Amino acid sequence: MCLGIPAQLVAGETGHPDLARVDMGGVTRVINMGLLDDPLGPGDWVLVHMGFALQAMTAAEAQDALGALGAERAAEDRETEDREAADRETAGGIR
């Protein structure tokens, strides 16, 4: 299984026609667009895996994917908090 992350194209010169700047979770990164057939521009969304744009996405698809990633992260955070609370209870009971 691979994880693709939505990213939005932003303006900015990269020095190579296959490269583009994207905003990925508030961080600007340079990705390779060479796998895509159609040209895209600032404001367009792409699904990125390992630094390569795999496909174009609509804004709605990107928001759905970002929401799912956020829900997964929240579930992991809750699981970690529950495990840490159980560890504290266990450590407190040992004398």
ROMIDREN-456585 format. One line per field, with one value per residue (C-alpha): residue number from 0; residue in three letters; x, y, z. Coordinates in nm, 3 decimals. Example, Ala and Ser with C-alpha at 12.3 -4.5 7.8 and 13.67 -1.06 7.14 Angstrom:
% residues 2
seq 0|1
type ALA|SER
x 1.230|1.367
y -0.450|-0.106
z 0.780|0.714
//
This chain:
% residues 95
seq 0|1|2|3|4|5|6|7|8|9|10|11|12|13|14|15|16|17|18|19|20|21|22|23|24|25|26|27|28|29|30|31|32|33|34|35|36|37|38|39|40|41|42|43|44|45|46|47|48|49|50|51|52|53|54|55|56|57|58|59|60|61|62|63|64|65|66|67|68|69|70|71|72|73|74|75|76|77|78|79|80|81|82|83|84|85|86|87|88|89|90|91|92|93|94
type MET|CYS|LEU|GLY|ILE|PRO|ALA|GLN|LEU|VAL|ALA|GLY|GLU|THR|GLY|HIS|PRO|ASP|LEU|ALA|ARG|VAL|ASP|MET|GLY|GLY|VAL|THR|ARG|VAL|ILE|ASN|MET|GLY|LEU|LEU|ASP|ASP|PRO|LEU|GLY|PRO|GLY|ASP|TRP|VAL|LEU|VAL|HIS|MET|GLY|PHE|ALA|LEU|GLN|ALA|MET|THR|ALA|ALA|GLU|ALA|GLN|ASP|ALA|LEU|GLY|ALA|LEU|GLY|ALA|GLU|ARG|ALA|ALA|GLU|ASP|ARG|GLU|THR|GLU|ASP|ARG|GLU|ALA|ALA|ASP|ARG|GLU|THR|ALA|GLY|GLY|ILE|ARG
x 0.000|0.124|0.021|-0.052|-0.086|-0.282|-0.081|-0.176|0.041|0.180|0.361|0.739|1.021|1.194|1.444|1.311|0.990|0.904|0.930|0.672|0.630|0.344|0.199|0.182|0.036|0.174|0.521|0.644|0.807|0.932|0.781|0.818|0.520|0.667|0.420|0.119|-0.007|-0.196|-0.033|-0.148|-0.096|-0.109|-0.421|-0.457|-0.439|-0.231|-0.185|0.183|0.375|0.751|0.793|0.601|0.258|0.058|-0.266|-0.460|-0.738|-1.033|-1.041|-1.325|-1.124|-0.826|-1.035|-1.190|-0.845|-0.707|-1.008|-0.949|-0.581|-0.678|-0.925|-0.660|-0.415|-0.674|-0.745|-0.372|-0.337|-0.628|-0.477|-0.141|-0.306|-0.502|-0.188|0.009|-0.272|-0.281|0.098|0.075|-0.196|0.011|0.327|0.134|0.004|0.349|0.526
y 0.000|0.349|0.681|0.971|1.318|1.598|1.909|2.235|2.382|2.727|2.977|2.977|2.893|2.559|2.568|2.251|2.193|1.867|2.023|2.231|2.394|2.274|2.358|2.033|2.087|2.440|2.343|2.437|2.147|2.083|1.776|1.601|1.646|1.434|1.146|1.363|1.404|1.731|2.060|2.205|2.542|2.730|2.646|2.295|1.993|1.677|1.351|1.319|1.004|0.998|1.340|1.252|1.382|1.069|1.230|1.554|1.595|1.825|2.056|1.846|1.523|1.687|1.811|1.465|1.304|1.562|1.508|1.132|1.181|1.414|1.161|0.888|1.112|1.195|0.825|0.752|1.038|0.903|0.554|0.690|0.891|0.584|0.369|0.630|0.663|0.283|0.278|0.548|0.354|0.035|0.214|0.382|0.049|-0.110|-0.050
z 0.000|-0.075|0.067|-0.163|-0.018|-0.182|-0.267|-0.433|-0.706|-0.633|-0.853|-0.861|-1.097|-1.050|-1.336|-1.499|-1.699|-1.518|-1.173|-0.990|-0.651|-0.432|-0.093|0.102|0.446|0.470|0.350|0.003|-0.179|-0.531|-0.697|-1.030|-1.266|-1.546|-1.501|-1.584|-1.938|-1.901|-1.800|-1.468|-1.310|-0.979|-0.781|-0.926|-0.697|-0.743|-0.554|-0.458|-0.366|-0.310|-0.472|-0.790|-0.891|-0.973|-1.082|-1.088|-0.830|-0.793|-0.493|-0.348|-0.385|-0.219|0.074|0.118|0.122|0.364|0.591|0.589|0.671|0.956|1.095|1.080|1.266|1.533|1.586|1.623|1.873|2.081|2.077|2.193|2.474|2.589|2.588|2.785|3.041|3.084|3.127|3.396|3.579|3.564|3.681|3.965|4.092|4.114|4.439
//
